[in-house]
Amino acid sequence: MSELLSYEEAASRFDPVLGLEVHVELGTATKMFDAAPNEFGDAPNTLVTPVSLGLPGSLPVLNEKALEYAIRIGLALNCEIAETCRFARKNYFYPDLTKAFQTSQSDEPIAYDGYLDVELEDGTVFRVEIERAHMEEDAGKNTHIGGADGRIQGADYSLVDYNRAGVPLVEIVTRPIEGAGERAPEVAAAYVQTLRDIFRALGVSEARMERGNVRADVNLSLRTSPDAPLGTRTETKNVNSFRSIERAVRYEMRRQGAILASGGSVTQETRHWHEDDGTTSSGREKSDAEDYRYFPEPDLVPVAPDRAWVEEIRASLPELPTQRRRRLKDEWGFSDMEMRDVVNADALTPIEQTVAAGASAEAARKWWMGELSRVAKDRSCSLTDLPVTATQVAQLQGLVDDGTLTDKLARQALAGVLDGEGDPADVVEKRGLKVVSDDGALTAAVDDAIAANPDIVEKIRGGKVQAAGALVGAVMKATRGQADAARVREIIMERV
Ligand code: MN
């Protein structure tokens, strides 16, 4: 099946239903069930203990911090937190899983029955129902050498690194996401992005997509109408950027749409995502849950988190990113579009800090979204990497507000700050940037301009008052932009 429907045709003829399974690696100091360090990037097989290797006789012990983080996530996703829950063995063989089972949770997850409100680009809020969030351990990492595309097919040999084996994970599973229609690709990506932002705000994970801290499996099925029963789904595994999630959903809608439109039926299977050409390809036929022969893990006691502790965690939850954005938007009076640009530029925190340091929200936005964004782009760095503090930006605006600097002089002062010349007031002093409003100096400059431009003076005397602009310009040039332009104009009219 190589034909694809156009996206428009797929979206108009079929109703997509999404399901997302997101794994997040928790940023604990040690692994889920043993004392091996939970770190990224170390030499292979150096962060292991008998437990992470699943050696006979080794026994797991639950990491309390991992449990706390799982509860934080559950609470932030508006879930119920289980009074008691258990771990289970999910049996399957793979070289990166030495025990031949993954310690996970099946019918008794730590958190269940929640929801997440996802705000789309245009401000529409889409509610995603959360079925469950459960704890499990990560597997090791296989590297297949010699085949195309890093896949096992055609490889000469494979290497296994167990450093990741036993890293704590929380897996968040949605209920079927219906009603997204043609916006399904956008909803899927926005959902995962919202989760990523929440993980960071909660402090439970660095949530770096490029390191695989957050990995999404994207389930999709199509049906002929919203009233029809669910169609057969595919699960595209490990799609690890927001953009790829959007593309993978679009591709599967077009591919499945073509199969269904030609009278065929979709095979229930896992699929691989190909970043290079934006396609998916067949993986394995999807196992049903019963194939894993889940059974209760006998080496771990049931987990019954103390209710007072759960409430303590609930009370300590930070303001979540969506709420924070809404609050700041109201406080600052920004338009939807201004706010969207600010968020996309990662300027929310710098602006918040600049406002806290005394600037108006509008002035703070103007600096960070204007001159500072331009400089950051020139230097290929992020706004927060620029060598200027929010306090300095607020001081700079203060100098504009009290008339010491014009906007143009303020930009020169900012350049000095960015070049390490000190606070704005120091740069103004060193570079001599103050606005000249001393009448003596200005009158002298005006007289020079009048003497040098007799023709313009004639025009003004003849009634062409707007010609005075040229004289103002000459004075500004002579004073290197430091003259108080309004005062200059007054003096010109007096002298002429
Ligand atoms: Mn899982």
Residues whose N, C-alpha, C, O or C-beta is under 5 A from the ligand:
A	BS01	MN	E171
